[in-house]
Amino acid sequence: MARTEYSCRIAGDDIARVKANELPISPKHAIEIARFIKGMNTAEAVDYLNEVIALKKAIPFKRFNRDVAHKRGLKKWDAGRYPVKASEAYIKILNSVEKNAEYIGLDTENLRIIHASINRGRCHKAIFPRAMGRATPKRRETASIEIIVREVA
């Protein structure tokens, strides 16, 4: 796998960052979650994503909302979904960035997400075997996620 840089160059002593390459999750779901959690506290984001996994709260879909049903409980938006697999990946990444912040000496209670970026990864190509010697192609999409947090007072 190629070594890649962060898309946002933010420097400082109160910054912690994490990056995960080519996770087997939907890029559309990852983009919507990133838009939603940007600006939140890491503990708040993890709590909300745990409720998404339990199908109690929805993530508002603002960009990829074609044919997306309304979900109750959303504020200032109506269309939403429960992206469980992507939420589990984000919880792991947020726990990792908290550990990175703890390692460099930051207070993990006061971490705010200042940057969340998603890039589409490589597609894994395969085929579905069909009847009469035919085949249908299938693609498994991946996403690369990077999160940068800052300690706020």
N, C-alpha and C positions, 0 to 999 in steps of 0.2 A: 504494500500500500504506500502511496506517495505521502511524503511529509508535507503538510499544508500549514499555511499561516492563518492567523485570526483575521477576520474581515474588518475589524474595528481596532484601531491602535489607540488604546486608552492606557495611560501610564499613571502610576502613583503608588504610594505606600499603603493606601487603604483599598486596594483593588485585588480581587481574587477572580480567577477565570477557570473555565472548564470547557473541553471540547470532546465530542463523541462523533466519530466518523462512520458513515454508512450503517446506520441502525436500520433494522428491517421494519420500519414503520411508514405510514402514509405521509408523504411530504405535505399534503394539503392539511391533514390533521395537525401536523407539527407546526405549520405556519400559523394556524388559527390559535393554537395553545400559546405559542410564543408571543403573538400580539396581545393575548389576554393577560399573561402573567408579567409582561414588562411593566416595571414601576411598582410591583408588589414586593412585600417582604418575603423572604424565602420560606419562612414558617407558614405564612398565610397561603402562599402558593401550594405548598405541600398539602396543607389541610384541604384546600379546595380541590386539588387533584385526587385526593383520597375519596372525596365525596363524588367526584365524577366516576371513579372506578366503582363505587357503590351504587351508581345510577341515581343519585339523589339531586345533584346539580349538573347543569349542562354548560358546555363551552359555547359562547356565542360565535356563530359562523358569519363573519362580516364580508369576507371576500369570496369564498367558495360556498355560496348559499343558494345555488340554483337547485330547486326541488328539495330543499331542506325544510322539514316541518317545524312548526312553532313548538317551543318548549316553555313550560311555565316556570316562573322564578327568575327569568332573565331580566336584568335591569337595562333600560334604554335600547333593547334589541329584542327581536322576537324569534329568529331562526337559530337553532342550535342543535348540537349532537352530544353524544357521550363517547368520545374517543378513548376507549379503555386502554388499548395497547400502547398508544402514544403517551397517555398519562402515566403509565407505569414506567416508561423510559424516562420521562421528565422527572419523576420522583427520584430515580436513581441518579440522574445528572445533578439535581439540586442537592441531594445528600453529598455527592462528590464535591461540589463547589463549597459546601459548608465545611467539609473536611479540609479542603485546600485552604480556606480562610482560617480555620483553626490552626493549621500547620504554620502559617506565616504570622500568627499572633493577633488575628482580628477577633472581635466579639461576634459570635455567630447569632446572637439574638437581634442584632441591628444591621443585618445585611439586606440591602435593597437591590433588586435586579435592574441594572441600568442598560443592559444590552442583551438582547436575545435574537439570534440570527439563525436562519435555516437555509441550507443549500440542498438541492436535490443531489442524491448520490448516484452511483451506477445502478443500472437495472440488471437483475439476474435473469437471463433468458433461459427458457425451457420450453417443452412442448407437452400438450395434452394428446395422448394417442386416441384416435377416433376409429370409428368403424370403417371397414373397407380400405384399410391402408392409408387413411388420411390422418392429418395431424393439425392441431390448432396451436398457434404460439401463445405462450403466457409470459408475462413480465412481472417480476417482483421488484417493486420500487423500494429505494432506500433513501434515507435522509441523514444529513450531517448537521449536528446541532452545536452551537457555541453560546455560552452564557457568561456574562461578566457581571459581577456584583461589587457594590461599594458599601463600606461601613458608614452608616449615618449616625450622627450623635443624637 
